Amino acid sequence: MPINGFSTGDITPDVSFQKLAELSPTGITQVDKDGEIVYANRKAEEILGLEKDEITGRSYDDPAWKITCYDGSDYPKEKLPFEIVKRTGGPVENVRHAIEWPNGERKLLLINGSPIYDEGEVFDGMVSTIQDVTEVIRMEQREDHLNSVISSIRDVNQLLVRENDRNKLIEGICDILVEGRGYYNVWIALFDENDNLLAAAEEGLGDDFEPMLNRLSKGDLPSRTKKALEHEGIVITENPSTRCSDCPLSSKYEGRGSFSA
């Protein structure tokens, strides 16, 4: 049963469909039975970061899309909308994956797809709607992170009240901050008035913390650590992997930020 708006036996969208699609606030693409994109509306151009003639002719799984899960991990090909629609013969809703624009900017997409059939009711392609949900997801992630931090702070305050052992206290604080998903890793060092190391603890770093511990023991502090000790408040560092070249932990912060206090 052919979908209204598409000519049967010919994968090219008809004129009336194109007129409607160009007015849509949602990205719309059409893929033929071989997985090649044959149509994209103006909104799809905006969402995909490409001109129409750069989109059409591409396959749905072209490596140039750099398709991943939202978190950057590998995305299974069998879970792509075209694969699901072709395999099941039915529509698919709320498929989530990310792509990368030619300039390196990542976009988080939400995709719905429906099959197209020819007059003989043979699978002939797919039409899909695409939404850019990048900002919505990032807001959700920020909210989740904030809630995790607030929960961790509450747990740390409870630990401060009940734990009298200094080493167990800082170890417990590190555990809480990482286990609560607020931070990727945490380390705490305590110094006396002469800047001699009294105790240190970490979570999320493991053996990678050893070079830093050795430097702390010798009083050979990285520049950001010195700055944190010399200033009140928080020292925020964006891109520590490039801005903290003298820190043995800098490689652990690729694509992340850090703060010291």
VEXDREN-2710 file (C-alpha; in Angstrom, 1 decimal):
% VEXDREN-2710
k/r/px/py/pz
1/MET/0.0/0.0/0.0
2/PRO/1.8/3.2/-1.1
3/ILE/2.1/6.2/1.2
4/ASN/0.1/9.2/0.0
5/GLY/2.3/12.0/-1.4
6/PHE/4.8/9.6/-3.1
7/SER/4.5/8.4/-6.6
8/THR/4.3/4.6/-6.8
9/GLY/6.9/2.7/-8.8
10/ASP/9.1/5.9/-8.8
11/ILE/11.0/6.8/-5.7
12/THR/11.0/10.5/-6.6
13/PRO/8.7/12.6/-4.4
14/ASP/5.9/14.3/-6.3
15/VAL/5.6/18.1/-6.5
16/SER/2.7/18.4/-4.0
17/PHE/4.7/16.5/-1.4
18/GLN/7.8/18.6/-1.9
19/LYS/5.8/21.9/-1.5
20/LEU/4.4/20.7/1.8
21/ALA/7.7/19.3/3.0
22/GLU/9.5/22.6/2.3
23/LEU/7.1/24.4/4.7
24/SER/7.6/21.8/7.4
25/PRO/9.3/22.9/10.7
26/THR/10.7/19.4/10.9
27/GLY/13.5/17.9/8.9
28/ILE/12.2/15.4/6.3
29/THR/14.2/13.0/4.2
30/GLN/13.4/10.2/1.8
31/VAL/15.6/7.2/1.3
32/ASP/15.3/4.7/-1.6
33/LYS/15.2/0.9/-1.2
34/ASP/19.0/0.8/-1.5
35/GLY/19.5/3.3/1.4
36/GLU/20.4/6.3/-0.7
37/ILE/18.9/9.7/0.3
38/VAL/16.9/11.0/-2.7
39/TYR/15.2/14.0/-1.0
40/ALA/15.8/16.4/1.9
41/ASN/13.8/19.5/2.7
42/ARG/15.1/22.9/3.8
43/LYS/14.9/22.0/7.5
44/ALA/16.8/18.8/6.9
45/GLU/19.6/20.9/5.4
46/GLU/19.7/23.1/8.5
47/ILE/19.7/20.1/10.9
48/LEU/22.3/18.1/8.9
49/GLY/24.6/21.0/8.3
50/LEU/24.7/20.4/4.5
51/GLU/23.3/21.8/1.3
52/LYS/20.6/19.7/-0.3
53/ASP/22.9/18.5/-3.2
54/GLU/25.4/17.4/-0.5
55/ILE/22.7/15.3/1.2
56/THR/21.0/13.6/-1.7
57/GLY/23.1/10.8/-3.1
58/ARG/24.6/10.0/0.3
59/SER/23.7/6.7/1.9
60/TYR/21.9/6.7/5.2
61/ASP/25.0/5.1/6.9
62/ASP/27.7/7.0/5.1
63/PRO/30.8/7.0/7.3
64/ALA/30.9/10.8/6.8
65/TRP/28.0/11.2/9.1
66/LYS/30.1/9.8/11.9
67/ILE/27.1/8.3/13.6
68/THR/27.4/7.5/17.3
69/CYS/25.2/7.2/20.4
70/TYR/24.6/10.5/22.2
71/ASP/27.5/9.7/24.6
72/GLY/29.9/9.2/21.7
73/SER/30.0/5.4/21.8
74/ASP/29.6/3.2/18.8
75/TYR/26.1/3.0/17.3
76/PRO/25.0/-0.5/16.0
77/LYS/24.1/-0.4/12.3
78/GLU/21.2/-2.7/12.9
79/LYS/19.5/0.0/15.1
80/LEU/19.5/2.7/12.5
81/PRO/16.0/3.7/11.3
82/PHE/16.4/2.4/7.8
83/GLU/17.6/-1.0/9.0
84/ILE/14.7/-1.4/11.4
85/VAL/12.1/-0.2/8.9
86/LYS/13.4/-2.4/6.1
87/ARG/13.7/-5.4/8.4
88/THR/10.3/-5.1/10.1
89/GLY/8.3/-3.5/7.3
90/GLY/6.8/-1.1/9.9
91/PRO/7.4/2.4/11.2
92/VAL/10.0/3.2/13.8
93/GLU/9.8/6.0/16.4
94/ASN/12.1/8.0/18.6
95/VAL/15.4/6.6/17.3
96/ARG/18.2/8.6/19.0
97/HIS/21.7/9.0/17.6
98/ALA/24.3/11.7/17.0
99/ILE/26.0/12.9/13.8
100/GLU/28.9/15.2/13.2
101/TRP/28.8/18.2/10.9
102/PRO/31.7/18.8/8.5
103/ASN/33.0/21.5/10.9
104/GLY/33.2/18.9/13.8
105/GLU/30.1/20.1/15.6
106/ARG/28.0/17.2/17.0
107/LYS/24.2/17.2/16.7
108/LEU/21.9/14.9/18.6
109/LEU/19.0/13.7/16.5
110/LEU/15.6/12.2/17.2
111/ILE/14.3/10.3/14.1
112/ASN/11.0/8.7/13.1
113/GLY/10.7/6.6/10.0
114/SER/8.0/5.0/7.9
115/PRO/8.3/2.5/5.0
116/ILE/7.3/3.2/1.4
117/TYR/5.8/0.5/-0.7
118/ASP/5.4/0.2/-4.5
119/GLU/2.2/-0.8/-6.2
120/GLY/3.1/-4.5/-5.7
121/GLU/3.5/-3.8/-1.9
122/VAL/7.2/-4.3/-2.1
123/PHE/9.5/-2.3/0.1
124/ASP/10.6/0.7/-1.9
125/GLY/12.3/3.0/0.7
126/MET/11.6/5.1/3.7
127/VAL/10.5/8.6/4.6
128/SER/11.7/10.0/7.9
129/THR/11.3/13.1/10.1
130/ILE/14.4/14.4/11.9
131/GLN/14.5/16.7/14.9
132/ASP/17.6/18.4/16.3
133/VAL/17.3/17.8/20.1
134/THR/20.9/18.8/20.9
135/GLU/20.0/21.7/23.3
136/VAL/17.1/19.8/24.9
137/ILE/19.4/16.9/25.7
138/ARG/22.2/19.1/27.0
139/MET/19.8/20.9/29.3
140/GLU/18.6/17.5/30.6
141/GLN/22.2/16.4/31.1
142/ARG/23.0/19.7/32.9
143/GLU/20.0/19.2/35.2
144/ASP/20.9/15.6/35.9
145/HIS/24.5/16.6/36.7
146/LEU/23.3/19.4/39.0
147/ASN/21.0/16.9/40.8
148/SER/23.9/14.5/41.2
149/VAL/26.2/17.2/42.6
150/ILE/23.5/18.3/45.1
151/SER/23.0/14.7/46.2
152/SER/26.7/14.2/46.6
153/ILE/27.1/17.4/48.6
154/ARG/24.4/16.2/51.0
155/ASP/26.2/12.8/51.4
156/VAL/29.5/14.6/52.0
157/ASN/28.0/16.7/54.7
158/GLN/26.7/13.6/56.4
159/LEU/30.1/12.0/56.2
160/LEU/31.8/15.1/57.8
161/VAL/29.5/14.8/60.8
162/ARG/30.1/11.1/61.5
163/GLU/33.7/10.4/60.4
164/ASN/36.6/11.3/62.7
165/ASP/39.4/9.5/60.9
166/ARG/41.2/11.9/58.5
167/ASN/42.2/9.4/55.9
168/LYS/38.8/7.7/55.8
169/LEU/37.1/11.1/55.6
170/ILE/38.9/12.2/52.4
171/GLU/38.7/8.7/50.9
172/GLY/34.9/8.7/51.6
173/ILE/34.5/12.1/50.0
174/CYS/36.3/11.0/46.8
175/ASP/34.1/7.9/46.6
176/ILE/30.9/9.9/47.1
177/LEU/31.7/12.5/44.5
178/VAL/32.5/9.9/41.8
179/GLU/29.9/7.3/42.7
180/GLY/27.2/10.0/42.6
181/ARG/28.1/10.5/38.9
182/GLY/28.8/14.2/39.6
183/TYR/32.5/13.9/38.6
184/TYR/34.6/11.6/36.5
185/ASN/37.4/11.6/39.0
186/VAL/38.4/13.4/42.2
187/TRP/41.6/13.7/44.3
188/ILE/42.1/15.4/47.6
189/ALA/45.5/16.3/49.2
190/LEU/46.0/17.7/52.7
191/PHE/49.1/19.8/53.6
192/ASP/50.4/21.2/56.8
193/GLU/51.4/24.8/57.3
194/ASN/54.8/24.1/55.8
195/ASP/53.2/22.7/52.6
196/ASN/54.2/19.1/53.6
197/LEU/51.9/16.4/52.3
198/LEU/49.9/14.9/55.2
199/ALA/47.5/12.6/53.3
200/ALA/46.0/12.1/49.9
201/ALA/43.1/10.2/48.4
202/GLU/41.6/9.7/44.9
203/GLU/38.8/8.0/43.1
204/GLY/38.5/7.4/39.3
205/LEU/42.3/7.7/38.7
206/GLY/43.8/4.5/40.1
207/ASP/47.5/4.0/39.1
208/ASP/47.4/7.2/37.1
209/PHE/47.4/9.1/40.3
210/GLU/50.9/7.8/41.3
211/PRO/52.9/10.5/39.4
212/MET/50.9/13.2/40.9
213/LEU/51.2/11.7/44.4
214/ASN/55.0/11.6/43.9
215/ARG/55.1/15.2/43.0
216/LEU/52.9/16.2/45.9
217/SER/55.2/14.3/48.3
218/LYS/58.2/16.2/47.0
219/GLY/56.4/19.6/47.1
220/ASP/56.7/19.9/43.3
221/LEU/53.2/21.2/42.7
222/PRO/51.7/21.8/39.2
223/SER/50.9/25.4/38.4
224/ARG/47.1/25.0/38.8
225/THR/47.6/23.3/42.2
226/LYS/49.8/26.2/43.4
227/LYS/47.2/28.6/42.2
228/ALA/44.5/26.8/44.1
229/LEU/46.5/27.0/47.3
230/GLU/47.3/30.7/46.8
231/HIS/43.8/31.8/46.1
232/GLU/40.5/31.6/47.9
233/GLY/37.6/30.1/46.0
234/ILE/37.5/27.9/43.0
235/VAL/40.1/27.8/40.2
236/ILE/38.3/26.6/37.0
237/THR/40.2/25.2/34.1
238/GLU/38.7/24.5/30.8
239/ASN/40.6/22.0/28.5
240/PRO/43.1/21.0/31.2
241/SER/44.6/18.6/28.7
242/THR/46.1/21.5/26.8
243/ARG/46.2/24.2/29.5
244/CYS/47.9/22.2/32.2
245/SER/50.9/20.8/30.4
246/ASP/52.9/20.5/33.6
247/CYS/50.3/18.4/35.3
248/PRO/50.8/14.6/35.1
249/LEU/47.0/14.1/35.1
250/SER/46.3/16.5/32.2
251/SER/45.7/13.6/29.7
252/LYS/42.8/12.3/31.9
253/TYR/40.8/15.4/31.1
254/GLU/40.5/15.3/27.4
255/GLY/37.3/17.1/26.4
256/ARG/36.5/17.9/30.0
257/GLY/37.0/20.7/32.5
258/SER/38.2/20.7/36.1
259/PHE/38.1/22.8/39.2
260/SER/40.5/23.1/42.1
261/ALA/40.0/24.6/45.5
END
